[in-house]
Structure formats: C-alpha cells, structure tokens
Amino acid sequence: MRCKNLVGYLRAMKTLVAIVFSCLSIAVLGQRNVEDSTIVARHLALNYARQFPGGDLSSRFGDNNSLGVLFNVKTTKNVMFGLDGTFIFGNEVTEPGLMSNLLTEDNEIIDNSGHVAKIQIQERGFTLFAVGGKVFDFIGPNPNSGLLVKVGAGFMQHKIRIEHALNRITQLEDEYLKGYDRLTNGLGLSQFVGYYHMDNQRLANFYVGVEAMQGFTQSRRDLNFDTGVSDTQPRLDMLFGIRAGWVIHLYSREPQLYYSN
C-alpha cells in the first residue's frame, strides 16, 4: 500500500512539474515583437484604488480602499474588453441614526452580559463590470502602449459591516443584523482614463489613471430597525479615485514548424 501511495505521489509530482515547465515555455515561446506592431494580448491585472464617495454615498461612508482583479483582451486594433471586479472596504462610516435605538445615554451599547460592548463598524462592498475601451498609441514606447480610455456596466453593492466578536448582542445577530447593515445594490457604471504601458522587455506592464463609478441603487432591507424607517428611495452612489494596476500577460505558445527531408 505504501508503495502504491509513493508511486501515486511521484506521478502527481511529475504532472505538477510538467505543468510548471509548460507555463514557463508559454512565457518564453510566446515572445512577439511589441516594439513595432500591435499584438493580441490577454492579461490579468491586480489593481488598487483609493476612492472618495459622492452623491448619496457620501452621507453613509468616507474614503475607502478598493482591491481589484481584471481580465482583459487587447486586439490588434488596440481595442480592449473584459471583466473587472473590485472589493471595497473602509473604516469611515457616517450613516445617521445607525444603531441609535441600542445606545445608552453615554452612547454605548450593552451586550447580553450587561457589559459595554466593543463594536467595529466598517464599510464593505464590491463591483462587477463588463468593460470595454481602447488604447490610443500616440504616447509610450511602442504601439501597444498609450492613453487608455474605457467604460463599464454591471453591478454595485455596499453595506455596513458590524463586528462584535468579543460580545454577544442578540439585537445584532443572525436575522436581526439585517435591520442595521443597510444592504444596498443595483446597476453600476464606470469610466477610466489613464496610461497603459506594455514594456518592450515584458517586465514592467502596468496602468494608472483616474476612475469614476456610479451606482443606481436601492436598499434591499424592508426596514431599518434603528430608525424605524423603510428606506425605499432610489440612490445615486458615486465613487471617484485613482487606480493603478500591475499587468500579467498570458501569452499563448507560438506554433512550431517541423521539416522533414
């Protein structure tokens, strides 16, 4: 039995090594001349933005951070299209009346044991957009670099995260928590203008620019327990920021030619 397990382990390692070397060969054999011609390029990008709220969102949250993952395809015409997802998080919550029905005269919340509770209130959210745009190559080291303009459409969601891991508070647990978290979502749009850089040596690929997002959203909770109000009004939630991303190109293996005498 041990021998069979060892053989299986060695086969798995052999497969893993083959996959790694295959990926390396794709990166090496997939070299194309980016210096003097536009190329088809599939890529992943990891990005970060510091964002500032506008519209109705500014009455609920302050500045936030945004981490994103982008999958894009660039054609030989420098047209781009893909999917863009971001995770929104922040520590500045300014929602009027939040948990006001649970506060004591000293603005404290008491847990189930009668102690003052330690509560963290944070912003959480995400966006998911289908995006499209174009690179205008009048600047940059090659025809694949230049001014990047893109737009997107999809989904935006945000809510208030209430954390009290060290305290049991029945009013802020399970289904009751939904009466305080202000879960909101709806249609979202995005715009980006910046610089896209594809390095001649394939080492430093990145983009950076200004970004705007608009969410045509609405509360998904029937009633806010703290204010006693049913929030049914449509919202215009906006975010503005500067986003920078590191690009990882996914080159395909070039065809190999075989000659026979």
NORWO-V245245 format. One record per backbone hydrogen bond with DSSP energy under -1.0 kcal/mol. CO is the residue of the C=O (numbers start at 1). NH is the residue of the N-H. E is the energy in kcal/mol with one decimal. If there is no record, write none. Layout:
CO;NH;E + CO;NH;E
This chain:
1;5;-2.3 + 2;6;-2.3 + 3;7;-2.5 + 4;8;-2.5 + 5;9;-2.3 + 6;10;-2.6 + 7;11;-2.3 + 8;12;-2.2 + 9;13;-2.4 + 10;14;-2.4 + 11;15;-2.3 + 12;16;-2.4 + 13;17;-2.7 + 14;18;-2.2 + 15;19;-2.2 + 16;20;-2.4 + 17;21;-2.6 + 18;22;-2.0 + 19;23;-2.4 + 20;24;-2.3 + 21;25;-2.3 + 22;26;-2.0 + 23;27;-1.9 + 24;28;-2.0 + 25;29;-3.5 + 26;30;-1.5 + 32;34;-1.4 + 41;74;-2.9 + 42;250;-3.7 + 43;72;-2.6 + 44;248;-3.7 + 45;70;-2.4 + 46;246;-2.7 + 47;68;-2.6 + 48;244;-2.4 + 49;66;-1.9 + 50;242;-1.2 + 51;64;-2.1 + 52;240;-2.2 + 54;57;-1.2 + 54;238;-2.1 + 56;59;-1.2 + 57;60;-1.5 + 57;61;-2.5 + 60;94;-3.0 + 64;51;-2.6 + 65;89;-2.3 + 66;49;-2.2 + 67;87;-3.4 + 68;47;-2.2 + 69;85;-2.5 + 70;45;-2.2 + 71;83;-2.0 + 72;43;-2.4 + 73;81;-1.5 + 74;41;-2.4 + 75;78;-1.8 + 78;135;-2.6 + 79;75;-2.6 + 80;133;-2.6 + 81;73;-2.0 + 82;131;-2.5 + 83;71;-2.6 + 84;129;-2.9 + 85;69;-2.6 + 86;127;-1.9 + 87;67;-2.2 + 88;125;-1.8 + 89;65;-3.0 + 90;123;-2.9 + 92;62;-2.3 + 95;98;-1.4 + 97;100;-2.0 + 99;102;-1.7 + 104;107;-1.9 + 108;104;-2.5 + 109;117;-3.3 + 111;114;-1.7 + 115;111;-3.0 + 120;163;-3.0 + 122;161;-3.3 + 123;90;-1.6 + 124;159;-2.7 + 125;88;-3.1 + 126;157;-2.5 + 127;86;-2.2 + 128;155;-2.4 + 129;84;-2.9 + 130;153;-1.9 + 131;82;-2.3 + 132;151;-2.8 + 133;80;-2.9 + 134;149;-2.2 + 136;147;-2.1 + 142;145;-1.7 + 146;196;-3.0 + 147;136;-3.2 + 148;194;-2.4 + 149;134;-2.4 + 150;192;-2.4 + 151;132;-2.5 + 152;190;-2.0 + 153;130;-2.6 + 154;188;-1.9 + 155;128;-2.2 + 156;186;-1.8 + 157;126;-2.1 + 158;184;-2.4 + 159;124;-2.2 + 161;122;-2.6 + 163;120;-2.7 + 164;167;-1.7 + 168;112;-3.2 + 169;172;-2.0 + 170;173;-1.5 + 173;176;-1.5 + 176;179;-1.7 + 177;180;-2.2 + 177;181;-1.2 + 179;225;-1.7 + 181;160;-3.5 + 183;220;-3.0 + 184;158;-2.5 + 185;218;-1.7 + 186;156;-2.5 + 187;216;-3.1 + 188;154;-2.7 + 189;214;-2.4 + 190;152;-2.3 + 191;212;-2.4 + 192;150;-2.3 + 193;210;-2.2 + 194;148;-3.2 + 195;208;-1.8 + 196;146;-2.5 + 197;206;-1.6 + 199;202;-1.2 + 205;247;-2.6 + 206;197;-3.2 + 207;245;-2.8 + 208;195;-2.9 + 209;243;-2.4 + 210;193;-2.1 + 211;241;-2.2 + 212;191;-2.4 + 213;239;-2.2 + 214;189;-2.6 + 215;217;-1.2 + 215;237;-2.6 + 217;235;-3.0 + 218;185;-1.8 + 224;228;-2.2 + 229;224;-2.4 + 230;232;-1.1 + 235;217;-1.0 + 236;56;-2.5 + 237;215;-3.4 + 238;54;-2.4 + 239;213;-2.7 + 240;52;-3.3 + 241;211;-2.9 + 242;50;-1.2 + 243;209;-2.0 + 244;48;-2.4 + 245;207;-1.9 + 246;46;-2.0 + 248;44;-2.7
